[in-house]
Amino acid sequence: MNNARSLMRGRSELGVAALLGAIAIVVAIDTANIRHTAVNAGVMGPQVVPTLIAIGLGICAIALAVDVLRGGHADPEEGEDIDLSGGAHWPTLLGLAGIILVGALLLDFLGFVIASSLMFYGSALMLGSRRYVWALVIGVVLAVLTFYGFVLGLGIPLPAGLLTGIL
């Protein structure tokens, strides 16, 4: 046990490689389960791009694992305004996770614009913004632009929620 622990010391990037590998496997399995229909039958089919993504993720996972096992490692962050000696600020991290979770749960009921605006506003406040009105205005503008970009620009419907009939 002690020998395995000393072998793995300083190789936390292997966790990232494992995560990339797991995502590659999930994407590959989901891609294999895509059904061909008359609507999505084309020259390339609906499986080409996800297959390329799964292969790319797998290659990145393997390359990262090999590099780490050969002694490679990432350089620590050298930002001038970052205190590298301090750990994570858990109240902020958990608050942001809570905001995202609540926003995701209320997305269908409130609609994309309201839920996204509130998530942006809450995140800005959680990260220390004291410009309350400005954060709310930016959140609303970004949410509306994103909504119309998806609905009108890409043809992807997003839930309007409480604003059904208005948007």
N, C-alpha and C positions, 0 to 999 in steps of 0.2 A: 504494500500500500504506500509506504513512504517512498519507495523507489519510483513508483508510477507518478506520485505527486511531484517529485523533484524533476522527473522527465518532462512533465507538462508545464512546469513553472515558466512563465514568460511567453507562453504560447496561447494566449487567449484568443488570438485571431483564428484558431482552429474552430472556435465556436461560430464565428462568422462563416467560415467555410462550410461547417455542418448545416447552418441555416440556409445558405445558398443551395446546398445539395438537396435539402428537404424541399425547398421551394421548387427546384427543378423537377423533383419527382412528382410533386403535387400537380404542377403544370403539365407534365407529360401524361399523367393519369387522366386528368381532366380533358386533355386534348384527344386522347384515345377514345374518350366517351362522347365526342361530338358526333351527332348524327348527321348524315348527309341527306338533305332534302332537295326538292326541286327549286326551292327559293335560294338556297345557298350554294347550289351546284354551279361551279364556274370553272375557269381555266385552272386556277390554283386550288380552290376549295378552302374551306374554313379552317383546316388543320395546319396549313403551311406556316403561318406566322407564329402561332403558339409553339409549334414544334421547334422552330428556329430559336425562340426565346428559351425554351427548356434546354436545348442543346447548349446555347450560350451560357446559361446559368450553371449548367453542369461543368462546362469547361472552366469557367471562372472559379467554381468551388474546388475542382481538382488542382488547378494552378495555384490557388492560394494555399491549399493544404500542403502541396509539395514545397512551396516556397518557405512556409513556416517551419516545416519539418527539417528543411535544410539550413535553418538558422536565420532566415530572413524575418524582419519585423518592421512594423510601421514606426515612423518617427513620432514622438509625442507632440501634441499640439503646442505651438509656440506663439499663440496669440498674445498680443501685448496687454489686452484687458481681461485675460483669463487667469484666475488663480488656480494653478495646476495642483497645488497642495490640498485644496479642499475637495470634498466628495460631492456627491449629488445632493441637491436641495430637495429632499423628498416631499415636503409639502407642495412645492410648485409642480413637481413631476406628477404626483398623485392628483393634484387639482386639474392639471391639463388632461390627464387620462379621464377623469370624471367628466369634464366638459365635453370631451369627444364622445364618451359613452352616452351621456344624456342627449347630446345632439343627434347621435345615430338612432337612439330609441324614439326620439320625437320627430324624426325626419318626415315620416309619412303623414303624421297628424298636422304638424306645423307647416310643412312644405319646405322645399330646398332653400328658398330665399330667406325665410325667417330663421330656420334652424342654422343655416350657414352664417347668417349675420350675427346671431347670438353666440355661435361658437367662436367666431373671430373676435367679437367684443370681449367675451369671457377670457379668451386666451391672451388678448392684449392686456387686459387688466391683471391677469394672473402673472404675466411676465413683467409687470411693473409700470405700465403706462398710466399716467395720471391725466391724460387728455381725453376725458370721458366722452364728450360729444364727438370729437374728431375720430376716435376709435370706432364709435357706432356708425358714423357717416361712411367711413372707409369700408367697414364690414358690409353695410347695405349696398354700397356701390359695387363692390367686388362680387357680392352674391348675385345681384341683378345682372351684371355683365356676364358672369359665368352661366347663369340660368339661360339667358338668351343666346349665348354662344353655343351651348349644348342643344337647346330646343330648335333654334332657327338655323344656326350655322351647321350643326352636325346631324340634326334630325333625331336627336336622342331625347326622348321625353323624360323630364324630371318631375317629381311630385310637386304640385303647386300648393297642396294642403289648404290652409285657411285662406289663401289668396286665389283659389280656383275661381275663374271668371274675371279676375282682375288682371292677372298676368297673361 
